[in-house]
Amino acid sequence: MSDISVVPATTDVLVVGAGPTGLLLAGDLAAAGVAVTVVERRASTESNLSRAFTVHARTLEQLDARGLADEPDAARGLADELVAAGGAIGNLQLFLAVDLDLTRLPSRFPYLLAVPQYEVERVLRRRAEAAGATIVAGAELTALRQDADGVTATIGDRTVRAGYLVGTDGHRSAVRRLLGLPFPGDTAVKSIMLADVRMTAPPTGDVLLAKGAGKALALVATFGDGWYRVMGLDKGRDLPTDAPITLDDVRDVLVRTHGTDYGMHDARWLSRFGSDERQVPTYRVGRVFLAGDAAHVHTPAGGQGMNTGLQDAANLSWKLAAAVRGTAPAGLLDTYQAERWPVGRAVLRSSGTMMRLAVAANPARRAVRRIAAAVVGRVAPVNRRVRDQITGIGIAYPAPRGAHPLTGRRVGDVPLAGTRLYEALRERRFVLVTPAGAAPVAGVRVAHWADGRRDTLLVRPDGYVAFATDETDPARLAAALAPELARWVGAAPAPVA
């Protein structure tokens, strides 16, 4: 049931869609003192079981940079709670032929976390509500119009006025439709079977096991709590997504590809879903933004879909908060499109390539798969690059010509004096990391290296380098830093409410 009367008449930001992307965005905005309202078309009684079940290292790092407002242990971040609910997997298989060793990732989280999407939503919703976000289920967006000062949205019989609106409402986004934006692309896979089951004889180890046979493919993953996710694809029997499905249908594909059904039983969820490859041409129209599946959808290969949406939210949230608070430098909101659209395009292409090679049926594609597997498996730099891109560790944003090599790149969880970087980032503001003894800087948190490094980094709230320099002379450092602070931080931020 829903009571849309609790939807406020005005809000700083209206988020449409209460999936992982919308909930992370709402939590960030609320933690920054921004009034945020989330409306979700689904009723609260509808099942939130879904196909997403993997969280990559870079997403875990983003969650590590966020704490819980109602969590008494200040050292505990969102990632800690989520890791406790899932199972760690140390290898990711590509093309059914080559493994990526995740245990060597340069991250605090050197693994793939298998965890149901509803656990991700639970953690993010708890944080958003504790920070003050209003979340309303059973509230559907039916109209929107915008002007120079804001957005007017119709939610049921309510009219809501917001400074900004973000559509995180999935593949069939109402926000995207109301904006009149195209969603070009194709259907990559017509029907994938999905089952969450118990197993009496499961595969051993940190399980993420994919095998193929002919035109069939099946994947088995553990959630670490006795439940297993099975995904099956049979290109020779590509039924519509609304076709009936039984456990025996999934068992047939699993036996043909793996040689056993691992004694699976007691399915708690069975479904079919299709997989498209689509991307909207622009993520921003005036004061309206798109993120997550509303902006891009891709095949499930590599488990990158939910992760890409969560990282969209991490990129956009601090920029929107600055705009609402009146501290955003000119052009800051435009960097969301410039930085995230190419990432969405790259994920769409890489996941599509992995899926096509995994189910390759004709000799030409099988030959391409053998070559690709040989290169990725035997050439260490290529293996690392593929691993880092899929896990998000290797994603970098454009940097100005002549900038320091670290500019635009992700920063790992480096040790700082008295803390570590990702704990410092939980304040949701810029962190200036300097040698010991550097003076305070208005509008940012200043922290010092714990290991005697002499360079200086200006780290954005999303953990990427806005500016870096090896300059150590105080006067020249201050002169170089001043325009970068103006470019990224703008006016001194107002205190968090």
N, C-alpha and C positions, 0 to 999 in steps of 0.2 A: 504494500500500500504506500501511497505517497501523500504528503501534505504540501502542495506547492505554495501554500500561503506563507510558508517560512522563507521562500525565495525573496530576498530583499529587493526593494525598488531600485536601489542604486548600489553599485559595487565598483571597486577600482578595476578588477579584472574578472571577467566571466569566462570560466573554463567549461566547455561542452564535452563531456565524456569523462567517466570516472574509472578508466582503466589505469594501468601503471603509469603511462605518460602523463595523463591529466593529474593523477594524485601526486606524483613527484613535483610537478610544476606548482600545484596548489600548496604543497608543504613548503617549498622554497619561498614562494611569495608571502605566505602567511608569516613565516619565520622572519621575513624582512619588514614586517609591519604593514604589509599591503592587505587591504580588504579584498578577499577573493571568495568567489562563489563557484561551486562546481555543480552542474546539473547533469544527470544521467538518465537517459531514456529508459533503461532497464529498471524494472521494479526490484526492490531490495530482496524479494523472495526468489528471484530467478537464479539458477545455477551460475556460478562464475568459474566452473571448470572450463579450461580452454586448452588450445594446442600448445601454447608457449610453456616451456619447461626448462630453459637453460639461461643462466646468467653468466656472462663472460667477465674476465678479470677487470677490464676497464670500467664496466658498470659497477662491479663490486667496489672499485676504488671510489667511484662517484658516491656510492652509498656510504662508504667509510668516511667521506667528507661531510656527512650529515649525521647529526645526533637526534635523539628523541627528547622533545621538550619535557616529557613526564618521566624521563629516565634518570634516577638518582646517581647512577655511575657515569660521571662525565667522560670517562675513557671509552665508553661503549657507544659504537655507532650503529647505523642501520645495517651495515654489512654483517656485523657480529650476530645480530638477531636472525638475519636471513640465513647465514651459514649454518646456524644451529638447527634450522628447519630442513636442510637439504643434504645432498650427498656430493662429495668432491670427486671429480673425474680427471685423471691426469693425462689422458690421451684423447685426441680428436682425430677421427678417421676421415680421410678425403678419398673420393673416387672409388671407395671400396678397396683401395690398394695401398695407401700410404698413411702413416700415422704422423700427427703433429704432437711432439712432446711438450705438454703445457707445464710440466714441473720445472722447466728451466726459464719460465717467464720472469722478467725483471720486475716483479710485483709482489706485494704482500699476499696476493691471492693467485698462486701459481697453479691454477686448475680451472676447470669448468664446473660450475655449481649446477647440479640438477635439482630443481625445486619447482613445485607447481606454481603457476601464475597467481593462483588465489593466495598463496603465501606472500608473494611480492606485494600484491594489493593490500593484504592485511597490514603489513608493516608500514607501507606508505600511507595508508588511510589513517592508521593510528597516529602517525606523526603529523599529518595535515590537520586532523581534528584537534590534536593537542596544541598545535600552534595557532588555532583560531579560524581555520577555514570552515566555511559552511558547505556541506555536501548534501544534495537532495536527490534521491532516487525517484524514478517514475515521473521525471520532469523532461518533457520533450521540447526541443527548439523547433519552432515552426516558421519563424520569419526573423530577418535581421536587416537593418539598414544602418549606414554609418555616415557621419559628417566629419568636419574638421576637428570637432571637440570630443567625439566619442561614438559609441555604438548603442543602438536601441534594439533589443532582442525581445521576441515574444516567446514566452515559456508557458504553454498551456493558456490559461486566461490571464497570465501575469505579463506585465511589461517591465523590462529591466533595462536600466541605463548603466552602461559600463564605460570606463575609459578605454579599455581594450578587451578583445574577445579572442580566445584561442580554441580552435577546433582540434580536439584530441579524440574524436568520436568515430575512429575506425575506418575500415575499408569503404563502408557505405555512408560516409560522412555527410550529415545534413548541412554542416557549415560549408563544406566544399561545394555542395549542390546549390546552396543559396547564393554563394558567390558567383556561380556560373562558370566555375573553373573546369576545364577538361581534365581527364585522368587517363592519359594515353598509355597504351601498353597492350599486352596479350595475356591470355590464360596459359600458364606454363604447364600446370597439371590439373586435369579436370576433377580428379577425385583421389583423396588420400584417406585411408582408414586410420582411425585412432582409437586406442583402447587403454584404459588404466586398469591393471589387473594385479591379482596376487599370483605367485608362482611357487610350485612345490619343488622345482629343480632349476632354479635360476642360474644364469651364467655367473661365473665367479669374478672377483676383482672389482675395480672401480669401473662399473659397467657403462659403456656407451658403445654398443656393438651393432654395426651395420653390415648386412650381407645382401648379395643379389644373386639372381638366377634367371637368365633369359630377360624377360621384360618385367620381372618382379623385383622388388626391393623391400626390405624390412629392417627396422631399427628398434633396438631394445635399450632402454635406459633405466637406471634405478633412481628413485627419489630418496633412497637411504632410510626409508621408514617402513619397508616391507611392501610398498607399492612399486609397480613397474609401468613405464610408459612404452607401448608398442605402437609403432607407426608402420603401415603397410601400403605399398603402391603396386598396382598391377596394370601396366600399360596395355596388356592384352584384354583387360576387362574393366574399362574405364567408365564406371557407372556415374550417374548424376549424384550430386551431393545430397539430394533428398531421397535417394534410394534406401530401402530398408537395409539394416546392417545387423549381423549377429556375431557372436564370439567365434563361431565356426568360420565365418568369412575371413576374419583376421588370422585365425589358426591356420587356414589353408595357405595363405601367403607366407606365414612364419615358417611353417614346415618345409615349404618348397625352397625357401632361401637359406634357412638356418639348419634344416634337417631335424628340427625338434620344435615343440611348442613350449618347452621349458615347464610343462605342467601348469600352464596359465589357467586361472579360474576366477570366479567371483568378480567380474568386471563391474566397476563402479561407474564407468562412463564409456559409452560407445558412440562414435559419430563419424561422419564423413565431412571433409572440407576440401574446397578447391584452392588452388594456389595461383594467383596472378602475379604478373610483373608490371607494375605501373608506378608512375611518379607524376605528381602535379608539377606544372612548369614553374610555379612561383609559390614560395612558402608564406608570402606576405602580400596582402591587399589592404593598403591603408593601415587601419588600426586592428585588422583581423589577421591572425596567424594560423598556420596549420602545422601540426606536429604528429609524429608517430604514423600509424597506418592511415590516417586521414591524408597524409602527404606522400606516402610511399608504401608499397607492398612488394614483397619478394617471396621466393620459394623458401621453405624451411631449412634448406641445406645450410649447415654451419650454425644454425640457431641464432641468427643475427637480428631477427625482426624486432622483438620486444626490446632488445638491447639498443638498437638504433633509435627507437622512440624515446627511451629513457635518456639517452645522451642528447637527443634533440631538446628535451625539457631542461637538462642541466645547462645547455648552452643558452637557451632563451630566458630562463627564469631571472637570472641576475640582471640581465639587460632590461627586461620589463620592469623589474623592481626599481631600477635607477630611473627609468622613464616616468613611472608613477610618482616617484619622490622628487622629480624635477632636477635630478643631478646628472642625467645621461648626457654625454657629449653629443654633438651633432653627428648623425650617421651611425650611432651605436646600434640601433635596432636593425639597420640594413645589414649589419655583419652576420645576422642570423641566417639570412638567405645565402650570403657569400660563403659562409663556412659550412653549413649543414647540407645544402643542396648537393654539392659534389660528393659528400659522404653517402647520401642516399643513393645517388647514381652508382657509385662504386660498389655498394652492397648489393644493389639490384643485379649488377653485371656478374659479380663474383658468385653470388648464391645461385644465379641461373646457370652459370657455367658448371658449378659443382653438381647441380641436379642433373643436367643433361649428360654429363660424363658418367655419373653414377648409374643411370638407367640406359646407357648406350646399348643399342641393339644391333646396329649395322656395323660392318667391318671397319668402315672409315672412322666412325666415332670411337670404336674400341681401340683403334690404332692411336688416335689422339690421346685417349685416356692412358694408354701404356706409356706414351712419351711424356705426358704431363706428370704422371706418377713417378717416372724415373727421374725427371728433373727436380721435382719437389723433394723426393726421397733422398737423392744423392748429393744435391748441391746445397750445402749448409746455409749460405746466405739467402737463397731462394726460400728454403724451408722456414727460416726465421721471419722473412718478410711476409710470407703467407700467414704464418702463425700470428704474427703481431697485428696484421690487418684484420683477421677474423675476430681476434679477441678484443680489438679496439685499442690495444697498447700502441700500435704504430700509427694511429690516426693523428694527423697534424693539420693545422690550419694555415692558410696563406700568410706569408710574411712579406713586408716591404723589401724591395731590392736593396741589397747591401746590409740587411739586418744581421744581427748576431745569429749564428747557426741554431741556437736553442729557441729562437723566437717562433711562436706558433706551435711548439711541440709540447706534448704532455710532460709533466714533471712527476717523477716517481715519489714515493712517500719518504722523502729524505729526512734524516734526523736533524732537528733543530735544538738549540739550547733550551732545555727544560720541556720539550715537547717533540712532536713530529709534524710534518707539513699538513697531513690530512686531518689531524686534530685541530690545527690552527685554522684550517679552511672551514671548520664548522661554524665560525662566526659569519659566514656567507659574505665576506668582503675580500678585497685584494690583500695579499700578503707580500710585503717587500722583504725578501731574504737577503741579508747583508752580512759582511764580516762583523765581528763583535765590536761594539763601541760606536756604531753608526747612530746618527741622531734620529729622533722620531720624525715622521712625515705625516702631515695632516691628511685625514681621510682614509688611511690604510693601516693595517696592522704591520708593525715592524718586528721581524724575528731574525735571529742570528744563527749562522751555521754552527753546528755542534762539532765539526771536524776540521775547522781552520781554513775552509775554502775562502778565496779572496774575491770571487766574482759576485755580482749582484743580480738577482732575479726579481722581476715584478710578476707575481703569479696571480692569475685571474681567479675568481671564485669557483670556476669549473676546473681548475687544476692545469691550465695551459699557460705557457709563458707569454705575457704581453710584451715584455721588454727584458733584455739581458745585456750585460756589459762586463768586460774584464777590467774596466777602469777602476783604479784605486785612489786616485787623487780626489779628495773631497770636493773641491771646487768644480773640477771637470765632471765628476759624477753627478753633482747636483744640477749642473747645466744640461747634461744629457737626459737626466730623469724628468726634469720639469715638463718638457713638451709631451712626454709619454704619459705622465699623470694627467695632463690636460686632455689627451686624446682618449684615454680609457676610463679614467675615474671621474673627470669633469669636476663639478663643484664638490666641496666636501660633503659627504653623505650625511643626511639627517640621522639622529640616533634611532635605533630600532625601538619600536613601540613595545 
